[in-house]
Amino acid sequence: MKSNLFEVPQRQSEIGILLIFLTRVFNLLKGFWAIIVYFLFTGPSVQTLIYIVVGLVLILILILVYSLVYYRNFLFHIDYGNQEFVLQEGVFNTEDIAIPFDKIQQVYIKRNILQRFLNVNSFVIETAGSKKEEISIKAISHEKANQLLAILIEVKDKYSEKISDSGSTEDISKNQFWSHELGFLTLLKIGISTNYLRGLVLIIAFFTTIYNEVRTVSEEHSETIQNYLRELPGPMESVSIFILIAVVVLLLSILITIAEVFIKYFNLKLTQTKDSLELEMGLNTNTKISLQPRRVQLLQVITNPVQKWLNLYEVRISLANSEDELKKSKIKIPGLDKATVSKVNSFLYTEQTSDVSNIFSPDKILLIRRLIIAFVPVLLSYFAALYVETISITVWLFLVGIYVVIAVIWQVLMFKSLKLIISNDFVYKKHGVWNETEKRFEMYKTQSISIFQPLWYKKKDLINIIFHTAGGDISFRAVSKDILPYVNYIFYKIESDPRSWM
């Protein structure tokens, strides 16, 4: 007798008991690390150690019992009759969660280092508008995870197709059209050419923490420190030391960025199948995601001059989600060459047309406003320089001069880069000085459009406009009212297009 896969309620892999146990123990240690460190440094008595060991053993036994009960009560299955994925979980209170197929937004597989060691995966199901993962199965075998992924992708869109008990669902990997993988050299190029400001911030935060800890000690030895400061090298030697430190910090920030890139995107593989884009990546947490075109709300392509020279582009795909979770619903795919970006674009937007586009630029009043804002720090620094005796007017003028030149050039280039493009089916926004960004979404997926006019725009008949999508907003400031007929056209496309926005 044939039956549908996962129709009968089933548990996770048995190794899941160990995974639950180790996860709970780790969370316990993380919560009480300060107490553990205290006992390690204070050297408790033998009697205290005995109490601690006995207490730990009892706690471990309770955690093990909890893990066994949680594992036994954790059941999941597919209810084909009601077209739902159902999960039951809980220890003291049992909770039943049912997600209709048409409410499933995204399904994907991921695993961390511990799960890799135990040879199990996490299977995650998300729904549009949710504030957290609706369902997360922490310990499922690789074979079952791939079967479940294939079934839910197919059945939520086409329930009428039945699946035999032999497990002969069509393997997604059999219909590969093209595949793109990131090698060691490409990851290294991304790490070197990407924005390493994050690494610099981490270093500054680290040394700031150390400074705060050392400051208390320095107050107790202020006289010794003052004597040391008198013996410091002269001005030229100090400048040399400062340059050396700056170079070392810059190199460290680049190394941190490279390490972060390798951890996040190790073994990245992007594959186009008949119905979806399959993405797998990650060293610490390996993630496997299946992306369908109709789920994509917003597409971004980002590069900078160095990456463009290396033929590297980053694609960011935004899926529908709640406003609080938009950052989590953005999928980053770095290291793609221009040809692969074109393939991704063609697959996600199969019905795009090569139509004439209408290009809008902001009014110069936006540039003036941004320049005024950029000069505010100059004014604040002037008042600060008046009250800080160590800063001479010459040094202040030199620093302000450098800042003004950079700020003016940056704002002018940013203003020139701003473009809003409206075609027959798409809305684009282009911007960026160093990081050149192009954002795109299909008109019929627009959720709403906000238009407002500040008082200082009325004389020039300008407006600010925001396009709201389920994957994020696109705003454009100080644009002429000539854009309004095109806004009406977008509303027409929303109402007349028969396709679902997700």
Contacts in CASP RR format, 6 or more apart in sequence:
PFRMAT RR
TARGET T0000
AUTHOR 0000-0000-0000
METHOD contacts of the structure
MODEL  1
MKSNLFEVPQRQSEIGILLIFLTRVFNLLKGFWAIIVYFLFTGPSVQTLI
YIVVGLVLILILILVYSLVYYRNFLFHIDYGNQEFVLQEGVFNTEDIAIP
FDKIQQVYIKRNILQRFLNVNSFVIETAGSKKEEISIKAISHEKANQLLA
ILIEVKDKYSEKISDSGSTEDISKNQFWSHELGFLTLLKIGISTNYLRGL
VLIIAFFTTIYNEVRTVSEEHSETIQNYLRELPGPMESVSIFILIAVVVL
LLSILITIAEVFIKYFNLKLTQTKDSLELEMGLNTNTKISLQPRRVQLLQ
VITNPVQKWLNLYEVRISLANSEDELKKSKIKIPGLDKATVSKVNSFLYT
EQTSDVSNIFSPDKILLIRRLIIAFVPVLLSYFAALYVETISITVWLFLV
GIYVVIAVIWQVLMFKSLKLIISNDFVYKKHGVWNETEKRFEMYKTQSIS
IFQPLWYKKKDLINIIFHTAGGDISFRAVSKDILPYVNYIFYKIESDPRS
WM
1 165 0 8 1.000
2 164 0 8 1.000
2 165 0 8 1.000
3 165 0 8 1.000
4 78 0 8 1.000
4 80 0 8 1.000
4 162 0 8 1.000
4 163 0 8 1.000
4 165 0 8 1.000
5 78 0 8 1.000
5 147 0 8 1.000
5 151 0 8 1.000
5 163 0 8 1.000
5 165 0 8 1.000
5 167 0 8 1.000
5 169 0 8 1.000
6 76 0 8 1.000
6 77 0 8 1.000
6 78 0 8 1.000
6 147 0 8 1.000
6 148 0 8 1.000
6 151 0 8 1.000
7 77 0 8 1.000
7 78 0 8 1.000
7 79 0 8 1.000
7 80 0 8 1.000
8 77 0 8 1.000
9 75 0 8 1.000
9 76 0 8 1.000
9 77 0 8 1.000
9 86 0 8 1.000
9 88 0 8 1.000
10 75 0 8 1.000
10 76 0 8 1.000
10 77 0 8 1.000
11 71 0 8 1.000
11 72 0 8 1.000
11 74 0 8 1.000
11 75 0 8 1.000
12 71 0 8 1.000
12 74 0 8 1.000
12 120 0 8 1.000
12 137 0 8 1.000
12 138 0 8 1.000
12 139 0 8 1.000
12 140 0 8 1.000
13 120 0 8 1.000
13 139 0 8 1.000
13 140 0 8 1.000
13 141 0 8 1.000
14 71 0 8 1.000
15 118 0 8 1.000
15 119 0 8 1.000
15 120 0 8 1.000
15 139 0 8 1.000
16 71 0 8 1.000
16 118 0 8 1.000
16 120 0 8 1.000
16 138 0 8 1.000
16 139 0 8 1.000
17 67 0 8 1.000
17 68 0 8 1.000
17 71 0 8 1.000
18 67 0 8 1.000
18 118 0 8 1.000
19 114 0 8 1.000
19 115 0 8 1.000
19 118 0 8 1.000
19 120 0 8 1.000
19 138 0 8 1.000
19 139 0 8 1.000
20 66 0 8 1.000
20 67 0 8 1.000
20 70 0 8 1.000
20 71 0 8 1.000
20 138 0 8 1.000
20 139 0 8 1.000
21 63 0 8 1.000
21 64 0 8 1.000
21 67 0 8 1.000
22 114 0 8 1.000
23 114 0 8 1.000
23 138 0 8 1.000
24 63 0 8 1.000
24 66 0 8 1.000
24 67 0 8 1.000
25 60 0 8 1.000
25 63 0 8 1.000
28 59 0 8 1.000
28 63 0 8 1.000
29 36 0 8 1.000
39 52 0 8 1.000
44 52 0 8 1.000
66 91 0 8 1.000
69 91 0 8 1.000
70 89 0 8 1.000
70 90 0 8 1.000
70 91 0 8 1.000
73 88 0 8 1.000
73 89 0 8 1.000
73 90 0 8 1.000
73 91 0 8 1.000
73 94 0 8 1.000
74 87 0 8 1.000
74 88 0 8 1.000
74 89 0 8 1.000
74 90 0 8 1.000
74 137 0 8 1.000
75 87 0 8 1.000
75 88 0 8 1.000
75 89 0 8 1.000
76 85 0 8 1.000
76 86 0 8 1.000
76 87 0 8 1.000
76 88 0 8 1.000
76 135 0 8 1.000
76 137 0 8 1.000
77 85 0 8 1.000
77 86 0 8 1.000
78 84 0 8 1.000
78 85 0 8 1.000
78 86 0 8 1.000
78 151 0 8 1.000
78 152 0 8 1.000
78 155 0 8 1.000
79 85 0 8 1.000
79 86 0 8 1.000
79 98 0 8 1.000
80 155 0 8 1.000
80 159 0 8 1.000
82 98 0 8 1.000
82 100 0 8 1.000
83 100 0 8 1.000
83 101 0 8 1.000
83 102 0 8 1.000
83 155 0 8 1.000
83 159 0 8 1.000
84 98 0 8 1.000
84 99 0 8 1.000
84 100 0 8 1.000
84 101 0 8 1.000
85 98 0 8 1.000
85 99 0 8 1.000
85 101 0 8 1.000
85 104 0 8 1.000
85 125 0 8 1.000
85 135 0 8 1.000
85 152 0 8 1.000
86 96 0 8 1.000
86 97 0 8 1.000
86 98 0 8 1.000
86 99 0 8 1.000
87 96 0 8 1.000
87 97 0 8 1.000
87 98 0 8 1.000
87 135 0 8 1.000
87 137 0 8 1.000
88 94 0 8 1.000
88 95 0 8 1.000
88 96 0 8 1.000
88 97 0 8 1.000
89 95 0 8 1.000
89 97 0 8 1.000
97 134 0 8 1.000
97 135 0 8 1.000
99 125 0 8 1.000
99 127 0 8 1.000
99 134 0 8 1.000
99 135 0 8 1.000
101 152 0 8 1.000
101 155 0 8 1.000
101 156 0 8 1.000
101 157 0 8 1.000
101 159 0 8 1.000
102 156 0 8 1.000
103 127 0 8 1.000
103 128 0 8 1.000
104 125 0 8 1.000
104 126 0 8 1.000
104 127 0 8 1.000
104 152 0 8 1.000
104 156 0 8 1.000
105 126 0 8 1.000
105 127 0 8 1.000
105 128 0 8 1.000
105 129 0 8 1.000
105 130 0 8 1.000
105 295 0 8 1.000
105 319 0 8 1.000
105 320 0 8 1.000
105 321 0 8 1.000
105 502 0 8 1.000
106 124 0 8 1.000
106 125 0 8 1.000
106 126 0 8 1.000
106 289 0 8 1.000
106 295 0 8 1.000
106 319 0 8 1.000
106 329 0 8 1.000
107 123 0 8 1.000
107 124 0 8 1.000
107 125 0 8 1.000
107 126 0 8 1.000
107 148 0 8 1.000
107 149 0 8 1.000
107 152 0 8 1.000
107 153 0 8 1.000
107 290 0 8 1.000
108 123 0 8 1.000
108 124 0 8 1.000
108 149 0 8 1.000
108 287 0 8 1.000
108 288 0 8 1.000
108 289 0 8 1.000
108 290 0 8 1.000
109 121 0 8 1.000
109 122 0 8 1.000
109 123 0 8 1.000
109 124 0 8 1.000
109 145 0 8 1.000
109 146 0 8 1.000
109 149 0 8 1.000
109 287 0 8 1.000
109 288 0 8 1.000
109 289 0 8 1.000
110 121 0 8 1.000
110 122 0 8 1.000
110 124 0 8 1.000
110 285 0 8 1.000
110 286 0 8 1.000
110 287 0 8 1.000
110 288 0 8 1.000
111 120 0 8 1.000
111 121 0 8 1.000
111 122 0 8 1.000
111 285 0 8 1.000
111 286 0 8 1.000
112 122 0 8 1.000
112 284 0 8 1.000
112 285 0 8 1.000
112 286 0 8 1.000
113 284 0 8 1.000
115 121 0 8 1.000
115 122 0 8 1.000
115 138 0 8 1.000
115 139 0 8 1.000
116 286 0 8 1.000
118 139 0 8 1.000
119 141 0 8 1.000
119 142 0 8 1.000
120 138 0 8 1.000
120 139 0 8 1.000
120 140 0 8 1.000
120 141 0 8 1.000
120 142 0 8 1.000
121 139 0 8 1.000
121 140 0 8 1.000
121 141 0 8 1.000
121 142 0 8 1.000
121 145 0 8 1.000
122 136 0 8 1.000
122 137 0 8 1.000
122 138 0 8 1.000
122 139 0 8 1.000
122 140 0 8 1.000
123 135 0 8 1.000
123 136 0 8 1.000
123 137 0 8 1.000
123 140 0 8 1.000
123 145 0 8 1.000
123 148 0 8 1.000
123 149 0 8 1.000
124 133 0 8 1.000
124 135 0 8 1.000
124 136 0 8 1.000
124 137 0 8 1.000
125 133 0 8 1.000
125 134 0 8 1.000
125 135 0 8 1.000
125 136 0 8 1.000
125 152 0 8 1.000
126 133 0 8 1.000
126 134 0 8 1.000
126 321 0 8 1.000
127 134 0 8 1.000
128 320 0 8 1.000
128 321 0 8 1.000
128 322 0 8 1.000
128 470 0 8 1.000
128 502 0 8 1.000
129 320 0 8 1.000
129 321 0 8 1.000
129 322 0 8 1.000
129 325 0 8 1.000
130 321 0 8 1.000
130 322 0 8 1.000
130 325 0 8 1.000
131 322 0 8 1.000
131 324 0 8 1.000
131 325 0 8 1.000
140 148 0 8 1.000
146 171 0 8 1.000
147 167 0 8 1.000
147 169 0 8 1.000
149 172 0 8 1.000
149 288 0 8 1.000
149 290 0 8 1.000
150 169 0 8 1.000
150 170 0 8 1.000
150 171 0 8 1.000
150 172 0 8 1.000
151 163 0 8 1.000
151 169 0 8 1.000
153 172 0 8 1.000
153 275 0 8 1.000
153 276 0 8 1.000
153 290 0 8 1.000
153 292 0 8 1.000
154 161 0 8 1.000
154 169 0 8 1.000
154 170 0 8 1.000
155 161 0 8 1.000
155 163 0 8 1.000
157 292 0 8 1.000
163 169 0 8 1.000
172 273 0 8 1.000
172 275 0 8 1.000
172 276 0 8 1.000
172 278 0 8 1.000
172 290 0 8 1.000
173 271 0 8 1.000
173 273 0 8 1.000
173 278 0 8 1.000
175 273 0 8 1.000
175 274 0 8 1.000
176 271 0 8 1.000
176 272 0 8 1.000
176 273 0 8 1.000
177 272 0 8 1.000
177 273 0 8 1.000
177 274 0 8 1.000
178 271 0 8 1.000
178 272 0 8 1.000
178 343 0 8 1.000
179 269 0 8 1.000
179 270 0 8 1.000
179 271 0 8 1.000
179 272 0 8 1.000
180 269 0 8 1.000
180 270 0 8 1.000
180 271 0 8 1.000
180 336 0 8 1.000
180 340 0 8 1.000
181 267 0 8 1.000
181 268 0 8 1.000
181 269 0 8 1.000
181 270 0 8 1.000
182 190 0 8 1.000
182 265 0 8 1.000
182 267 0 8 1.000
182 268 0 8 1.000
182 269 0 8 1.000
182 281 0 8 1.000
182 334 0 8 1.000
182 335 0 8 1.000
186 312 0 8 1.000
186 335 0 8 1.000
187 258 0 8 1.000
187 261 0 8 1.000
187 262 0 8 1.000
187 265 0 8 1.000
187 266 0 8 1.000
188 258 0 8 1.000
189 307 0 8 1.000
189 310 0 8 1.000
189 312 0 8 1.000
189 335 0 8 1.000
190 261 0 8 1.000
190 265 0 8 1.000
190 307 0 8 1.000
190 312 0 8 1.000
190 334 0 8 1.000
190 335 0 8 1.000
191 254 0 8 1.000
191 257 0 8 1.000
191 258 0 8 1.000
191 261 0 8 1.000
192 254 0 8 1.000
192 258 0 8 1.000
193 304 0 8 1.000
193 306 0 8 1.000
193 307 0 8 1.000
193 310 0 8 1.000
193 312 0 8 1.000
194 257 0 8 1.000
194 261 0 8 1.000
194 307 0 8 1.000
194 334 0 8 1.000
195 257 0 8 1.000
195 304 0 8 1.000
195 435 0 8 1.000
196 253 0 8 1.000
196 254 0 8 1.000
196 256 0 8 1.000
196 257 0 8 1.000
197 253 0 8 1.000
198 256 0 8 1.000
198 257 0 8 1.000
198 260 0 8 1.000
199 252 0 8 1.000
199 253 0 8 1.000
199 256 0 8 1.000
199 257 0 8 1.000
199 260 0 8 1.000
200 249 0 8 1.000
200 250 0 8 1.000
200 253 0 8 1.000
202 253 0 8 1.000
202 256 0 8 1.000
203 249 0 8 1.000
203 252 0 8 1.000
203 253 0 8 1.000
203 256 0 8 1.000
218 225 0 8 1.000
232 238 0 8 1.000
233 241 0 8 1.000
261 334 0 8 1.000
262 283 0 8 1.000
263 282 0 8 1.000
263 283 0 8 1.000
263 284 0 8 1.000
264 281 0 8 1.000
264 282 0 8 1.000
264 283 0 8 1.000
264 284 0 8 1.000
265 281 0 8 1.000
265 282 0 8 1.000
265 334 0 8 1.000
266 281 0 8 1.000
266 282 0 8 1.000
266 283 0 8 1.000
267 280 0 8 1.000
267 281 0 8 1.000
267 282 0 8 1.000
267 283 0 8 1.000
267 286 0 8 1.000
268 279 0 8 1.000
268 280 0 8 1.000
268 281 0 8 1.000
268 282 0 8 1.000
268 333 0 8 1.000
268 334 0 8 1.000
268 335 0 8 1.000
269 278 0 8 1.000
269 279 0 8 1.000
269 280 0 8 1.000
269 281 0 8 1.000
270 277 0 8 1.000
270 278 0 8 1.000
270 279 0 8 1.000
270 333 0 8 1.000
270 336 0 8 1.000
270 340 0 8 1.000
270 344 0 8 1.000
271 277 0 8 1.000
271 278 0 8 1.000
271 279 0 8 1.000
272 278 0 8 1.000
272 343 0 8 1.000
272 344 0 8 1.000
272 347 0 8 1.000
275 292 0 8 1.000
276 290 0 8 1.000
276 291 0 8 1.000
276 292 0 8 1.000
277 290 0 8 1.000
277 291 0 8 1.000
277 344 0 8 1.000
277 347 0 8 1.000
277 348 0 8 1.000
278 288 0 8 1.000
278 289 0 8 1.000
278 290 0 8 1.000
278 291 0 8 1.000
279 287 0 8 1.000
279 288 0 8 1.000
279 289 0 8 1.000
279 290 0 8 1.000
279 291 0 8 1.000
279 331 0 8 1.000
279 333 0 8 1.000
280 286 0 8 1.000
280 287 0 8 1.000
280 288 0 8 1.000
280 289 0 8 1.000
281 287 0 8 1.000
289 331 0 8 1.000
291 317 0 8 1.000
291 319 0 8 1.000
291 331 0 8 1.000
293 347 0 8 1.000
293 348 0 8 1.000
293 349 0 8 1.000
293 350 0 8 1.000
294 499 0 8 1.000
294 500 0 8 1.000
294 502 0 8 1.000
295 319 0 8 1.000
295 320 0 8 1.000
295 502 0 8 1.000
296 317 0 8 1.000
296 318 0 8 1.000
296 319 0 8 1.000
296 348 0 8 1.000
297 318 0 8 1.000
297 319 0 8 1.000
297 320 0 8 1.000
297 441 0 8 1.000
297 445 0 8 1.000
297 469 0 8 1.000
297 470 0 8 1.000
297 471 0 8 1.000
297 472 0 8 1.000
297 501 0 8 1.000
297 502 0 8 1.000
298 317 0 8 1.000
298 318 0 8 1.000
298 439 0 8 1.000
298 440 0 8 1.000
298 441 0 8 1.000
298 469 0 8 1.000
298 471 0 8 1.000
298 472 0 8 1.000
298 474 0 8 1.000
299 315 0 8 1.000
299 316 0 8 1.000
299 317 0 8 1.000
299 318 0 8 1.000
299 345 0 8 1.000
299 348 0 8 1.000
299 439 0 8 1.000
299 440 0 8 1.000
299 441 0 8 1.000
300 315 0 8 1.000
300 316 0 8 1.000
300 317 0 8 1.000
300 318 0 8 1.000
300 437 0 8 1.000
300 438 0 8 1.000
300 439 0 8 1.000
300 440 0 8 1.000
301 313 0 8 1.000
301 314 0 8 1.000
301 315 0 8 1.000
301 316 0 8 1.000
301 341 0 8 1.000
301 437 0 8 1.000
301 438 0 8 1.000
301 440 0 8 1.000
302 313 0 8 1.000
302 314 0 8 1.000
302 315 0 8 1.000
302 316 0 8 1.000
302 435 0 8 1.000
302 436 0 8 1.000
302 437 0 8 1.000
302 438 0 8 1.000
303 312 0 8 1.000
303 313 0 8 1.000
303 314 0 8 1.000
303 435 0 8 1.000
303 436 0 8 1.000
304 434 0 8 1.000
304 435 0 8 1.000
304 436 0 8 1.000
305 434 0 8 1.000
307 313 0 8 1.000
307 314 0 8 1.000
308 436 0 8 1.000
311 337 0 8 1.000
311 338 0 8 1.000
312 334 0 8 1.000
312 335 0 8 1.000
312 336 0 8 1.000
312 337 0 8 1.000
313 335 0 8 1.000
313 336 0 8 1.000
313 337 0 8 1.000
313 338 0 8 1.000
313 341 0 8 1.000
314 332 0 8 1.000
314 333 0 8 1.000
314 334 0 8 1.000
314 335 0 8 1.000
314 336 0 8 1.000
315 332 0 8 1.000
315 333 0 8 1.000
315 334 0 8 1.000
315 336 0 8 1.000
315 341 0 8 1.000
315 344 0 8 1.000
316 330 0 8 1.000
316 331 0 8 1.000
316 332 0 8 1.000
316 333 0 8 1.000
317 330 0 8 1.000
317 331 0 8 1.000
317 333 0 8 1.000
317 348 0 8 1.000
318 326 0 8 1.000
318 329 0 8 1.000
318 330 0 8 1.000
318 331 0 8 1.000
318 469 0 8 1.000
318 471 0 8 1.000
318 472 0 8 1.000
319 329 0 8 1.000
319 330 0 8 1.000
319 331 0 8 1.000
319 470 0 8 1.000
319 471 0 8 1.000
320 329 0 8 1.000
320 470 0 8 1.000
320 471 0 8 1.000
320 501 0 8 1.000
320 502 0 8 1.000
321 328 0 8 1.000
321 329 0 8 1.000
321 470 0 8 1.000
321 471 0 8 1.000
326 471 0 8 1.000
326 472 0 8 1.000
329 471 0 8 1.000
333 344 0 8 1.000
336 344 0 8 1.000
345 352 0 8 1.000
346 352 0 8 1.000
349 426 0 8 1.000
349 442 0 8 1.000
351 425 0 8 1.000
352 425 0 8 1.000
352 426 0 8 1.000
353 423 0 8 1.000
353 424 0 8 1.000
353 425 0 8 1.000
355 423 0 8 1.000
355 424 0 8 1.000
355 425 0 8 1.000
356 423 0 8 1.000
357 421 0 8 1.000
357 422 0 8 1.000
357 423 0 8 1.000
357 428 0 8 1.000
358 421 0 8 1.000
358 422 0 8 1.000
358 423 0 8 1.000
358 486 0 8 1.000
359 419 0 8 1.000
359 420 0 8 1.000
359 421 0 8 1.000
360 419 0 8 1.000
360 420 0 8 1.000
360 421 0 8 1.000
360 422 0 8 1.000
360 476 0 8 1.000
360 479 0 8 1.000
360 480 0 8 1.000
360 482 0 8 1.000
360 483 0 8 1.000
361 418 0 8 1.000
361 419 0 8 1.000
361 420 0 8 1.000
361 479 0 8 1.000
362 415 0 8 1.000
362 418 0 8 1.000
362 476 0 8 1.000
362 477 0 8 1.000
362 478 0 8 1.000
362 479 0 8 1.000
363 460 0 8 1.000
363 462 0 8 1.000
363 478 0 8 1.000
363 479 0 8 1.000
363 480 0 8 1.000
364 415 0 8 1.000
365 456 0 8 1.000
365 457 0 8 1.000
365 460 0 8 1.000
365 462 0 8 1.000
365 478 0 8 1.000
366 415 0 8 1.000
366 418 0 8 1.000
366 477 0 8 1.000
366 478 0 8 1.000
367 411 0 8 1.000
367 412 0 8 1.000
367 415 0 8 1.000
369 478 0 8 1.000
370 411 0 8 1.000
370 414 0 8 1.000
370 415 0 8 1.000
371 407 0 8 1.000
371 408 0 8 1.000
371 411 0 8 1.000
374 407 0 8 1.000
374 408 0 8 1.000
374 410 0 8 1.000
374 411 0 8 1.000
375 404 0 8 1.000
375 407 0 8 1.000
377 403 0 8 1.000
378 400 0 8 1.000
378 403 0 8 1.000
378 404 0 8 1.000
381 396 0 8 1.000
381 399 0 8 1.000
381 400 0 8 1.000
382 396 0 8 1.000
382 400 0 8 1.000
384 391 0 8 1.000
385 391 0 8 1.000
385 393 0 8 1.000
385 396 0 8 1.000
410 433 0 8 1.000
413 432 0 8 1.000
413 433 0 8 1.000
414 431 0 8 1.000
414 432 0 8 1.000
414 433 0 8 1.000
417 430 0 8 1.000
417 431 0 8 1.000
417 432 0 8 1.000
417 433 0 8 1.000
417 436 0 8 1.000
418 429 0 8 1.000
418 430 0 8 1.000
418 431 0 8 1.000
418 476 0 8 1.000
419 428 0 8 1.000
419 429 0 8 1.000
419 430 0 8 1.000
419 431 0 8 1.000
420 427 0 8 1.000
420 428 0 8 1.000
420 429 0 8 1.000
420 476 0 8 1.000
420 479 0 8 1.000
420 483 0 8 1.000
421 427 0 8 1.000
421 428 0 8 1.000
421 429 0 8 1.000
421 430 0 8 1.000
422 428 0 8 1.000
422 483 0 8 1.000
422 486 0 8 1.000
422 489 0 8 1.000
422 490 0 8 1.000
425 442 0 8 1.000
425 443 0 8 1.000
425 444 0 8 1.000
425 493 0 8 1.000
426 440 0 8 1.000
426 441 0 8 1.000
426 442 0 8 1.000
426 443 0 8 1.000
427 440 0 8 1.000
427 441 0 8 1.000
427 443 0 8 1.000
427 446 0 8 1.000
427 467 0 8 1.000
427 474 0 8 1.000
427 490 0 8 1.000
428 438 0 8 1.000
428 439 0 8 1.000
428 440 0 8 1.000
429 437 0 8 1.000
429 438 0 8 1.000
429 439 0 8 1.000
429 474 0 8 1.000
429 476 0 8 1.000
430 436 0 8 1.000
430 437 0 8 1.000
430 438 0 8 1.000
430 439 0 8 1.000
431 437 0 8 1.000
439 474 0 8 1.000
441 467 0 8 1.000
441 469 0 8 1.000
441 474 0 8 1.000
443 490 0 8 1.000
443 493 0 8 1.000
443 494 0 8 1.000
443 497 0 8 1.000
444 493 0 8 1.000
444 494 0 8 1.000
444 497 0 8 1.000
444 499 0 8 1.000
444 501 0 8 1.000
445 469 0 8 1.000
445 470 0 8 1.000
445 501 0 8 1.000
445 502 0 8 1.000
446 467 0 8 1.000
446 468 0 8 1.000
446 469 0 8 1.000
446 490 0 8 1.000
446 493 0 8 1.000
446 494 0 8 1.000
447 468 0 8 1.000
447 469 0 8 1.000
447 470 0 8 1.000
447 501 0 8 1.000
448 468 0 8 1.000
449 465 0 8 1.000
449 466 0 8 1.000
449 467 0 8 1.000
449 468 0 8 1.000
449 487 0 8 1.000
449 490 0 8 1.000
449 491 0 8 1.000
450 465 0 8 1.000
450 466 0 8 1.000
450 468 0 8 1.000
451 463 0 8 1.000
451 464 0 8 1.000
451 465 0 8 1.000
451 466 0 8 1.000
451 484 0 8 1.000
451 487 0 8 1.000
452 463 0 8 1.000
452 464 0 8 1.000
453 462 0 8 1.000
453 463 0 8 1.000
453 464 0 8 1.000
454 464 0 8 1.000
457 463 0 8 1.000
457 464 0 8 1.000
457 478 0 8 1.000
461 480 0 8 1.000
461 481 0 8 1.000
462 478 0 8 1.000
462 479 0 8 1.000
462 480 0 8 1.000
462 481 0 8 1.000
463 479 0 8 1.000
463 480 0 8 1.000
463 481 0 8 1.000
463 483 0 8 1.000
463 484 0 8 1.000
464 475 0 8 1.000
464 476 0 8 1.000
464 477 0 8 1.000
464 478 0 8 1.000
464 479 0 8 1.000
465 475 0 8 1.000
465 476 0 8 1.000
465 479 0 8 1.000
465 483 0 8 1.000
465 487 0 8 1.000
466 473 0 8 1.000
466 474 0 8 1.000
466 475 0 8 1.000
466 476 0 8 1.000
467 473 0 8 1.000
467 474 0 8 1.000
467 475 0 8 1.000
470 501 0 8 1.000
470 502 0 8 1.000
END
